[in-house]
Amino acid sequence: MQSTDVVIVGGAAIGSAAAYFLAAQLDFKGTVRVLEQDFSYARSATALSAASIRHQFSTPENIRMSQFGTQFIRQIADYLAVDGEVPEVGFHEGGYLFLASEAGQGVLQANHSVQRGLGVDVALLTPAQLQARFAWLSVQGLSAGSLGLSGEGWLDAYGLMQGFRRKAISLGVRYQQARVVGVQRQGRRVQQLSLDDGSTISCGVVINAAGTGARALAHSAGIALPVQSRKRCVFYFTSPAQLPYCPLVIDPSGAYFRPEGPGFICGISPPESDDPECFDFEVQHSLFDEVLWPILAARVSGFEAARVQRAWAGHYDVNTLDHNVILGAHPDIDNLLFANGFSGHGMQQSPAVGRALAELVVYGGYRTLDLSALGWQRVMDRRPLLEVNVV
Ligand SMILES: Cc1cc2nc3c(=O)[nH]c(=O)nc-3n(C[C@H](O)[C@H](O)[C@H](O)COP(=O)(O)OP(=O)(O)OC[C@H]3O[C@@H](n4cnc5c(N)ncnc54)[C@H](O)[C@@H]3O)c2cc1C
């Protein structure tokens, strides 16, 4: 049997961020191994994400995590350069624009107060101000908009993940392509993991960074993790419309679009009542024709001529309690740390969560950003820490 101090299950954005922060932590002297079932990452949420970062959340912890995310990405050379080579993540600080109808204006304003209190560079705009700033936008039915002025935007999520991974490897982390099929637990401790090749590995600490595979892993350790896999489709389209200074726009309907290369990407989350657990990767093409296109065409003149060029489907790991990550150890197990249930905002949180996991392993508590509100206790108590700004 092999033995490692820290085993991370899942080597995409979260697992690789944790691996990097652990290996870079001077107070950590142990060994780290990342077990990843598919080195192509083709089905990981990280590779399939819309790769955007915003500070406009309702939960203070989410805001702070994304603020660190921006700082990290801006200074990526200081963190992730290997032999002078800096990961290319193409960060474009284009901002987010949340639009609200009269019904949503109160929530927008409440979020604005929380965000401003935490130093978010965000402005509330009236419909007239929106129109003056974005001539291409139809302000019909709008009461207000919230525009991120700096720190928000989009990047290459796969590039960020590979940057974490490459740096972690350069610092001595071992990556192994293997699927974890079983967790052997004795009392309050995980003793070993079983792999799909029949081998086992004993470990001091295990980090569950398995995305939509996290619930099965937790189940194997006797823990019920309230995370479901929910399909999200992304459509890339081109349009004759020219949209200067286009941010990532979120319509009051929940539909979003943003520039991507010479075109745009867009998507929308279905209503909770019509969002079953799902593991297939089939694109719902009717979603664009029947739901997205009418919304886009009404919001931007020129988008009525939008042509879908390609589309893909990925999965959010949705925390069904409150749409926020479940972070840290379960009260019943001392050496199994969770980082699951990101509900569509995990890529941008990967630097903060990776750092947090490293602190939990090395110090047994948070040193930089206190994320204890995101721990298991709220799940056990059925006390949601609800994030209302879910896209
Ligand atoms: C369509 C879409 C759009 C999104 N847009 C954004 C966005 O704009 N901004 C943002 O911040 N986030 C976004 N997200 C969410 C974000 O992509 C995820 O929250 C984040 O990538 C989660 O990273 P992860 O490493 O936890 O999970 P994943 O990227 O899913 O990685 C989990 C890894 O674990 C591996 N694994 C699973 N089970 C096992 C096992 N038993 N053994 C070994 N390996 C295993 C998998 O192969 C996978 O590589 C989006 C997601 C989707 C699907």
PDBQT file of the ligand as one rigid body, heavy atoms in Angstrom, charges set to zero:
ROOT
HETATM    1  C1  LIG A 401     -21.535  25.978 -17.805  1.00  0.00    +0.000 C 
HETATM    2  C2  LIG A 401     -20.808  26.432 -16.573  1.00  0.00    +0.000 A 
HETATM    3  C3  LIG A 401     -20.501  27.784 -16.413  1.00  0.00    +0.000 A 
HETATM    4  C4  LIG A 401     -19.791  28.209 -15.288  1.00  0.00    +0.000 A 
HETATM    5  N1  LIG A 401     -19.425  29.522 -15.210  1.00  0.00    +0.000 NA
HETATM    6  C5  LIG A 401     -18.669  29.937 -14.167  1.00  0.00    +0.000 A 
HETATM    7  C6  LIG A 401     -18.196  31.273 -14.098  1.00  0.00    +0.000 A 
HETATM    8  O1  LIG A 401     -18.443  32.082 -14.983  1.00  0.00    +0.000 OA
HETATM    9  N2  LIG A 401     -17.440  31.621 -13.026  1.00  0.00    +0.000 N 
HETATM   10  C7  LIG A 401     -17.127  30.746 -12.028  1.00  0.00    +0.000 A 
HETATM   11  O2  LIG A 401     -16.460  31.127 -11.071  1.00  0.00    +0.000 OA
HETATM   12  N3  LIG A 401     -17.557  29.470 -12.072  1.00  0.00    +0.000 NA
HETATM   13  C8  LIG A 401     -18.314  29.046 -13.106  1.00  0.00    +0.000 A 
HETATM   14  N4  LIG A 401     -18.761  27.763 -13.169  1.00  0.00    +0.000 N 
HETATM   15  C9  LIG A 401     -18.520  26.890 -12.015  1.00  0.00    +0.000 C 
HETATM   16  C10 LIG A 401     -17.098  26.430 -11.968  1.00  0.00    +0.000 C 
HETATM   17  O3  LIG A 401     -16.704  25.974 -13.242  1.00  0.00    +0.000 OA
HETATM   18  C11 LIG A 401     -16.987  25.337 -10.918  1.00  0.00    +0.000 C 
HETATM   19  O4  LIG A 401     -17.568  25.759  -9.707  1.00  0.00    +0.000 OA
HETATM   20  C12 LIG A 401     -15.520  24.999 -10.655  1.00  0.00    +0.000 C 
HETATM   21  O5  LIG A 401     -14.844  24.779 -11.870  1.00  0.00    +0.000 OA
HETATM   22  C13 LIG A 401     -15.458  23.795  -9.763  1.00  0.00    +0.000 C 
HETATM   23  O6  LIG A 401     -14.143  23.295  -9.769  1.00  0.00    +0.000 OA
HETATM   24  P1  LIG A 401     -13.871  21.875  -9.133  1.00  0.00    +0.000 P 
HETATM   25  O7  LIG A 401     -12.414  21.638  -9.272  1.00  0.00    +0.000 OA
HETATM   26  O8  LIG A 401     -14.522  21.811  -7.798  1.00  0.00    +0.000 OA
HETATM   27  O9  LIG A 401     -14.734  20.859 -10.023  1.00  0.00    +0.000 OA
HETATM   28  P2  LIG A 401     -14.451  20.276 -11.471  1.00  0.00    +0.000 P 
HETATM   29  O10 LIG A 401     -13.863  21.271 -12.380  1.00  0.00    +0.000 OA
HETATM   30  O11 LIG A 401     -15.713  19.607 -11.925  1.00  0.00    +0.000 OA
HETATM   31  O12 LIG A 401     -13.359  19.180 -11.187  1.00  0.00    +0.000 OA
HETATM   32  C14 LIG A 401     -13.612  18.011 -10.448  1.00  0.00    +0.000 C 
HETATM   33  C15 LIG A 401     -12.607  16.990 -10.892  1.00  0.00    +0.000 C 
HETATM   34  O13 LIG A 401     -12.717  15.849 -10.076  1.00  0.00    +0.000 OA
HETATM   35  C16 LIG A 401     -12.518  14.696 -10.859  1.00  0.00    +0.000 C 
HETATM   36  N5  LIG A 401     -13.153  13.574 -10.160  1.00  0.00    +0.000 N 
HETATM   37  C17 LIG A 401     -14.462  13.438  -9.840  1.00  0.00    +0.000 A 
HETATM   38  N6  LIG A 401     -14.667  12.300  -9.153  1.00  0.00    +0.000 NA
HETATM   39  C18 LIG A 401     -13.451  11.705  -9.031  1.00  0.00    +0.000 A 
HETATM   40  C19 LIG A 401     -13.016  10.486  -8.427  1.00  0.00    +0.000 A 
HETATM   41  N7  LIG A 401     -13.878   9.673  -7.795  1.00  0.00    +0.000 N 
HETATM   42  N8  LIG A 401     -11.713  10.167  -8.492  1.00  0.00    +0.000 NA
HETATM   43  C20 LIG A 401     -10.817  10.985  -9.131  1.00  0.00    +0.000 A 
HETATM   44  N9  LIG A 401     -11.195  12.148  -9.730  1.00  0.00    +0.000 NA
HETATM   45  C21 LIG A 401     -12.485  12.509  -9.666  1.00  0.00    +0.000 A 
HETATM   46  C22 LIG A 401     -13.161  15.048 -12.190  1.00  0.00    +0.000 C 
HETATM   47  O14 LIG A 401     -12.640  14.269 -13.239  1.00  0.00    +0.000 OA
HETATM   48  C23 LIG A 401     -12.834  16.536 -12.325  1.00  0.00    +0.000 C 
HETATM   49  O15 LIG A 401     -11.683  16.773 -13.102  1.00  0.00    +0.000 OA
HETATM   50  C24 LIG A 401     -19.431  27.283 -14.282  1.00  0.00    +0.000 A 
HETATM   51  C25 LIG A 401     -19.750  25.937 -14.439  1.00  0.00    +0.000 A 
HETATM   52  C26 LIG A 401     -20.407  25.510 -15.576  1.00  0.00    +0.000 A 
HETATM   53  C27 LIG A 401     -20.716  24.055 -15.733  1.00  0.00    +0.000 C 
ENDROOT
TORSDOF 0
